[in-house]
Amino acid sequence: MKDWLDAYDERDWQTTTEGSVRYALLGLGWWTMDLALPAIENSDLGEVTTLVSSSAEKAQRLAEESDVDRGISYDEFHAGEASDAYDAVYVGTPNAYHLEYVETAADLDKAILCEKPMESTVERAEQMVDVAESGDVPLMIAYRMHTDPAVRRAKELVADGFIGDPVSVYGNNTQPLLEMIPDHDQWRLDPDVSGYGTSVMDLGIYSLNTARFILDRDPVAVQSQMSSHHEAFADVPDERSGSLLVLEDDVKMVTTTSQNAHEDTQLKLTGTEGQIDLRPAFHGECTMHLSRGDLSTTVSHDAFDSQREMREEFDFFADRVLTDGEIVADGRHGLQDMRIIRAVHEAAESGDVVEP
């Protein structure tokens, strides 16, 4: 096995320790305030200087409570107020609002870290890519699993031939959304805001994207089934979803997702010679179970929670912004996920095999 078994959380991607990126955070919900903000505060290459919300009063109050320099409204952000106080924006609003803030950030010549999924529809995601590329501004989609040590080591193992030729992938991501947020009118259950649906957009994207990243293969065909049962999911088609995908080189992938189930996350990759099983996979403390022949071992890092995952994500982004380095999960990478998600929904609606 590799030496990294004894240095599991080493940053193999870092290219600089110099400089700092100043962030404006847009969308001040619990994810931004409880995870993103402290992640940046604990990062090596970033600091938060500006909070942006629908209300200037709310933004100013949260800024004072969080010891951040300033808080401004979305209208003030669009007008360019305080734009000299930050170098980059983190867009953590609901999906359908990402594009308008990316457009303004590009106009202001700011680097952009946008939450996944990058928008509500493929068409709006395409507009986002065009905006960033025409404005020549860095755009990264916030796939925090790309900097998780277990995922990066899994990618390395696959490339080194540990599992042989990849044969199949199983991905599952479920959570009890209504227990976490007991509100039937929340935005994840509103297709006008969330996009194509709720479970695949919000949860299934983890399995799909992480498999793409580890295997360096994209889906070429999709079959899918969806259903909704609880009254809170009446407006979205995928309270429960299951899909069969064929990836390049004839790798078969099965994914299951639900926003109304016991929390469980797993990504299992099986090859002709061995297996890598990430379990739990996506909600902090990503643990890697390895097996090949008579070998079986488990590698984990107890301290690697979701906030630390985000710290790594922010420092990776800052590293690339400060050095003008390559951003792996750029807008076109995120756009491909949007096309895959659209294909999953089209396949469920039509009953046909759909090519992304």
Summary of the structure (lengths in Angstrom):
residues: 356
radius of gyration: 19.9
end to end distance: 36.8
largest distance: 62.8
contacts: 1275
relative contact order: 0.16
helix: 42%
strand: 26%
